Each structure stands twice: as C-alpha cells, then as structure tokens.
Amino acid sequence: MKNTDTHKVVLPTGDISGKATAPAFAQIMNLLIKILTQLGLLKKDLDYHVVRASMVIIYFFFGYQKWFAYEAQGLIPFISNGPLISWMYPVFGIQGASWFLGVSEWLFGALLFLGFWNKKLGILGALGSCVTFIMTITIIPFMPDGWAASAGGFPAMVGNVAFLMKDVVLFAVSFYLLKQDVMRASLSAESAKAS
C-alpha cells in the first residue's frame, strides 16, 4: 500500500501553496531595511569611511611584509612576470624592489589616511592606489601556470592568479575613493569660491 500522506508546510497565513512566499519575503525585507535605516548604517558617509579605512589597513600590512626577505622571495614570480613592474629587478635588485614596493604602499596608505581630513591628499593616495592595482592586474595574463590545465585552462585559475584577482576589487575600491575625493574636493573649492 502506497503512502499518499505528504508533509505540507503551512505558512502563518494558513497558505500551503507557497504563493504567499513573495509577499512574506517583501515584508521581511522591508522590515530589515527599516531597521538598518533606523540604526543609521545607511546615513551619511559611513561606507566611504569604512572603504577608506580598509584600504589604509591593507596598505599597512602589505607594506610591512615588504621589509622581509621571505616576502622579497615570494614576489619573484609576480615582479618577474609583470609587464609594467619587471623593470624593478634590474634597477633595485630583489630586496630593493620589495623595499620600493613597501615604501610605495606605505606612502599611498598614508595619503589615503590623511584623506580623512584632506581630500587633495586623498586624491593622491587613491590615484597611486589605482596605478598600483593596474600594474598588478596586468600580471594576470602573463603568470605562468596560473590556469589549471586539468580543468581546461582559462578561466580555471589557480595559485598566483587566484591571489591577484583580489586586485580587481581593490582597483575598483581605489577608483571609488578617487571619484569621491575628487567630487568632494571640487565641491569644497566651489563653496570656497561662493563665500
């Protein structure tokens, strides 16, 4: 004998068809939006400041690594395969290139940090950050063994290419900060002229 009794989910509305799911989802989302709005998370410039702070933190830690031999050795496959940065080895050597990058990252991080108060310095930091990530993103097509041959190659990334893909997002973040700082600096200049 076949059991025809099935378990049915009964929604709080008494509906068992599932058609009430869309309005229930809309109500939950509206409630969530209302709560987030009342908490003040969506007001003013919190997102802008969080993005800036995250970039300052990233530049601090990544710049710090560059002072040590383990990082200088770890950078060899990146720098030697980077079409826009491979010049650093003949000019600075392996450790010198790492130090150069460390100084650059701390400089851009410091300028981004100062951008909390001075938008013109923030512009310089964001511009340097954009250039940094353009340089690292261009390594991706030239990285040896960056695509998993066992999965058919591109777009199945592995190892160093997977690590470099984060720079696509960091470039977008840098561009966002550049746009915001240019916009805010120009508004500040316009309001100074008006008064």
C-alpha positions as CSV (number, residue, x, y, z in Angstrom):
1,M,0.0,0.0,0.0
2,K,1.4,3.3,-1.0
3,N,1.5,6.1,1.5
4,T,0.0,9.2,-0.1
5,D,0.3,11.4,3.0
6,T,2.8,14.2,2.4
7,H,4.2,16.7,4.7
8,K,3.0,20.2,3.8
9,V,4.4,23.4,5.2
10,V,1.7,25.6,6.5
11,L,2.6,29.3,6.4
12,P,1.5,31.6,9.2
13,T,-1.2,32.8,6.9
14,G,-2.6,29.3,6.6
15,D,-1.5,29.0,3.0
16,I,0.1,25.7,1.9
17,S,0.6,26.6,-1.8
18,G,3.7,28.7,-1.3
19,K,2.2,31.6,-3.2
20,A,2.4,33.8,-0.1
21,T,6.2,33.5,-0.1
22,A,6.8,36.6,-2.2
23,P,4.7,39.0,-0.1
24,A,6.3,37.5,3.1
25,F,9.8,38.0,1.7
26,A,8.9,41.6,0.7
27,Q,7.6,42.2,4.3
28,I,10.8,40.8,5.8
29,M,13.0,42.8,3.5
30,N,11.0,46.0,4.2
31,L,11.4,45.4,8.0
32,L,15.2,44.7,7.5
33,I,15.6,47.9,5.5
34,K,13.7,49.9,8.2
35,I,15.9,48.5,10.9
36,L,19.1,49.3,9.1
37,T,17.9,52.8,8.3
38,Q,17.0,53.5,11.9
39,L,20.4,52.2,13.1
40,G,22.0,54.9,10.9
41,L,24.2,52.5,9.0
42,L,23.0,53.9,5.7
43,K,23.3,57.5,6.5
44,K,26.0,60.0,5.8
45,D,29.4,58.7,4.8
46,L,29.9,55.5,6.8
47,D,30.5,53.4,3.7
48,Y,33.0,55.9,2.3
49,H,34.9,55.9,5.6
50,V,34.9,52.1,6.0
51,V,36.2,51.7,2.5
52,R,39.0,54.2,3.2
53,A,39.9,52.6,6.5
54,S,40.0,49.2,4.9
55,M,42.5,50.4,2.3
56,V,44.7,52.0,4.9
57,I,44.8,48.8,6.9
58,I,45.5,46.7,3.7
59,Y,48.4,49.0,2.7
60,F,49.8,49.0,6.2
61,F,50.0,45.2,6.4
62,F,51.0,44.6,2.8
63,G,53.7,47.3,3.0
64,Y,55.0,45.8,6.3
65,Q,55.6,42.5,4.6
66,K,57.9,44.0,2.0
67,W,60.6,44.7,4.5
68,F,61.5,41.0,5.0
69,A,63.4,38.5,2.8
70,Y,60.6,36.0,2.8
71,E,58.3,38.5,1.0
72,A,61.1,39.6,-1.4
73,Q,61.5,35.9,-2.4
74,G,57.7,35.4,-2.6
75,L,57.4,38.4,-5.0
76,I,59.8,37.0,-7.6
77,P,57.1,35.3,-9.8
78,F,54.9,38.4,-9.7
79,I,57.5,41.0,-10.4
80,S,59.4,39.0,-13.0
81,N,56.2,38.3,-14.9
82,G,54.7,41.8,-14.6
83,P,54.9,43.7,-17.9
84,L,54.7,47.1,-16.0
85,I,56.9,46.2,-13.0
86,S,59.6,43.8,-14.2
87,W,62.0,46.8,-14.6
88,M,62.3,46.9,-10.8
89,Y,64.7,44.0,-10.6
90,P,67.4,45.4,-12.9
91,V,67.0,48.8,-11.1
92,F,66.7,47.8,-7.5
93,G,67.5,44.1,-7.2
94,I,65.3,41.6,-5.4
95,Q,65.3,43.0,-1.9
96,G,65.4,46.6,-3.2
97,A,62.3,46.0,-5.3
98,S,60.5,44.7,-2.3
99,W,61.5,47.7,-0.3
100,F,60.4,50.1,-3.1
101,L,57.0,48.4,-3.1
102,G,56.8,48.6,0.7
103,V,57.6,52.4,0.7
104,S,55.1,52.9,-2.1
105,E,52.4,51.0,-0.3
106,W,53.0,52.9,3.0
107,L,53.1,56.2,1.1
108,F,49.7,55.5,-0.6
109,G,48.3,54.2,2.6
110,A,49.4,57.3,4.5
111,L,47.9,59.6,1.8
112,L,44.7,57.7,2.0
113,F,44.7,58.0,5.8
114,L,45.3,61.8,5.5
115,G,42.4,61.8,3.0
116,F,40.1,61.5,6.0
117,W,40.8,65.2,6.6
118,N,42.4,66.5,3.4
119,K,40.7,65.4,0.2
120,K,43.6,66.6,-2.0
121,L,46.0,64.2,-0.2
122,G,43.3,61.5,-0.5
123,I,43.2,62.1,-4.3
124,L,47.0,61.5,-4.5
125,G,46.6,58.3,-2.4
126,A,43.7,57.0,-4.4
127,L,45.5,57.8,-7.7
128,G,48.6,56.0,-6.6
129,S,46.4,53.1,-5.4
130,C,44.7,52.9,-8.8
131,V,48.1,52.8,-10.6
132,T,49.3,50.1,-8.2
133,F,46.5,47.8,-8.9
134,I,46.6,48.4,-12.7
135,M,50.2,47.3,-12.5
136,T,49.4,44.1,-10.6
137,I,46.3,43.2,-12.6
138,T,48.4,43.3,-15.8
139,I,50.5,40.4,-14.3
140,I,47.5,38.1,-14.6
141,P,47.7,37.1,-18.3
142,F,51.5,36.6,-18.0
143,M,51.6,34.5,-14.9
144,P,53.0,31.0,-15.7
145,D,50.9,28.1,-14.6
146,G,48.1,30.4,-13.5
147,W,45.3,28.5,-15.2
148,A,44.5,24.9,-14.2
149,A,45.3,22.7,-17.2
150,S,43.4,19.8,-15.6
151,A,40.2,22.0,-15.8
152,G,40.8,23.2,-19.4
153,G,42.9,26.2,-18.6
154,F,41.4,29.7,-18.7
155,P,39.2,30.6,-16.8
156,A,40.0,28.0,-14.1
157,M,42.5,30.0,-12.1
158,V,45.0,28.6,-9.6
159,G,47.7,29.8,-7.3
160,N,49.2,33.2,-8.0
161,V,46.4,34.2,-10.5
162,A,43.8,33.5,-7.9
163,F,45.7,35.7,-5.4
164,L,46.0,38.5,-7.9
165,M,42.2,38.5,-8.7
166,K,41.6,40.4,-5.4
167,D,43.4,43.3,-7.0
168,V,40.5,43.7,-9.4
169,V,38.3,44.6,-6.4
170,L,41.0,46.7,-4.8
171,F,41.3,48.7,-8.1
172,A,37.5,49.3,-8.0
173,V,37.7,50.4,-4.4
174,S,40.6,52.7,-5.2
175,F,38.7,54.2,-8.2
176,Y,35.7,54.7,-5.9
177,L,37.8,56.7,-3.4
178,L,39.4,58.7,-6.2
179,K,36.0,59.6,-7.5
180,Q,34.7,60.5,-4.1
181,D,37.7,62.6,-3.2
182,V,37.7,64.5,-6.5
183,M,34.0,65.2,-6.2
184,R,34.3,66.3,-2.5
185,A,37.4,68.5,-3.3
186,S,35.7,70.2,-6.2
187,L,32.6,70.8,-4.1
188,S,34.8,72.3,-1.4
189,A,36.5,74.5,-3.9
190,E,33.2,75.7,-5.3
191,S,31.8,76.5,-1.9
192,A,35.0,78.4,-1.0
193,K,34.6,80.5,-4.2
194,A,31.0,81.2,-3.4
195,S,31.8,82.6,0.0
